Amino acid sequence: MTDFQKIWFRLHQDEDGYPPAQAETVSAVSFSEETYVLENVPFFARGVSLGDLISTSEDSEGRKWFQSVLKPSGHSTVRVIVFRNSGDPLPLEERVAALRRRFAELGCTTELSHVSGLFAVDVPPAVDYSKVHNLLEEGNAKYWDYEEASIRHPT
C-alpha cells in the first residue's frame, strides 16, 4: 500500500488576495528520508509539477514543508479559470467540463479545484506543449484566463 503524505507549500498572496490561501497541501509519496514525489497537480504552488522529486523539512507540528525541486519530472503545470460571466450561454460547470475534455483529448489530465471554474492541468512530457498553448490562447481573456505555473516543456 502506498503511503501518501501531505506536503505543505507556502503561498504568497498578491494585492488582490490571490491565491485564496496562505498554504496549499499536495499529495506525495516518500522516496527517501525527507524526499517525496508529487502525486497530484498543485492548484496554487508555482514551480512544481506532478512527478517532481522534492525535498522537505518538518516543522514542530510534524508538517512536511516543501523546500526545493531535486529532480523535475518533465511534466508542466497550467491552471485555468473559466469566467462565470463570459457571454457564453452554457452553465459554468458545462463549459468547464467541455474544456477539460479538450485537454484530455490532447493527452493531459486535469483536477478540479474547490474554487468554482478553476482547474489544474498536468501536461505530460510526451504531449506537444504547442497544442496545449494554442488551446489556452483560443479563449484567453474572453472565456478564461490561465497561468503557466511550471513549464518544463521546451518553448
N, C-alpha and C positions, 0 to 999 in steps of 0.2 A: 504494500500500500504506500502510495506517495504521501510524504509529509509536507503539506503546504504550510507556508509561513507568510504572515503579513509583513511586508516591508513598507516602512513609512518614508514618505518623501515630503520634505519641507517645500511649501509653495510660496511664492512671492506675489502678492496681490497688487494689481495696478490701481490707479486713482479711481477707477470705476468699480473696484471690488472684485475684479476677475483675476483668478478663478474664485468661485464662491466658497472657498475653504482655505485654511492655512496649511493643511496637510492632506495627503492622499495616501491610501494604502493600495499596494499592488501585490497580488499573489505571486509566490515564488517557491521553488524547491531548492533544498540545500544541495550544494555542490561540494563544499568542504567547509571547515570552520570559518564562519563569518563571510562566506561567499555563496551567492544564490543565483539561480537562473530564473528570470522573469517569466511567468506563466500566463499573464494576461496583458492586454493593451492598456497603458495608462491613459486616463482621461484628462489629466491636467499637468502632470510632471513632464518636463521638457528634457530632451537629450537622451531618452531611454526608449527602448523598443522591446517587443516580445522576443524572448530568447536571449537577451543580453546577459552576460555573466557580470555580476556586480559585487562590489564589496560593501559591507555594512559595519556599523558599530552598534552596540547595545547600550541603551540608557539604563538608569537605575530602576525603572519600572519594567524592564525586560523587553521593551520595544526595540526592534531592529530598524535602524535608520540608514537609508541609502548614503553611501559615501562617494563611490565613483563606478564608472563602467570599466571593467577589466578587459572584457573582450566583447566587442559589438557582434551581434548576431547576423547582421546584414539585412535585417528587416527594417522597414521605415514605418513611422507612426504619423498619422494625419488625423486631425479632428475636424468634424463638420457640424455646423449648427444650421439647421433648416429654419428659415424665418417663418414665424407664425403668420404674419401679415405680409404676404408676398404678392398678392393678387391672384394666386393660383386658387381655384375654387375647391380643390380637394382638401379634405381634412389633413391637418398636420401629420397625424400618425400614418396616413396612407402615403403621403409624399415622402416621409422618412423611410418607410418600408420599400417603396419603389426605388429610391436612391440606393439603399443598402443592397438591393438585388442587383443593381447595375455594378456596384463594386464587386459583388460576388462573381458576376459574370467575367470580370477581369482577373479573378483568382485571389481576391482579397477577402479577409474576414472582417466582420465588424462587431462591435459591442455597444449596446445602448447604455446611455448614462441615465442617472436619476433626474437629470436636467432635461426638461421637455425639448425635443428637437435635436438634442446633442448625441452624437455617436462617434466612437473612435474607430479608425480604420487601420488594420495591420496589412502592410504591403510586403509579402514575402520576397526574398531575394530574386526568385525566378520570374517575378511579374515585371513587365515593362513599365517603368515608372512614368514614361512619357504619356502612356494611355491613361494612367491614373490622373496625372496632372491635367490632361485635356478634359477629362470628366469634371474635375474640380473647377476648372475655369469656365466650363459651359454655363453654369448657373450662378457663378460667383457674383456677389453684390446684388443680384436681383432675387434669387430664390434661396441662397445660402451663402455662408461665409466659411472659410476653412483656415486651419493653422497647420503648417508643416512643423510638427513638434520634434521630429527626429528623422532626418532624411539620410539614409545610408546608401541609397542607390546613386550611381553616377549621374551627374546632371549635365 
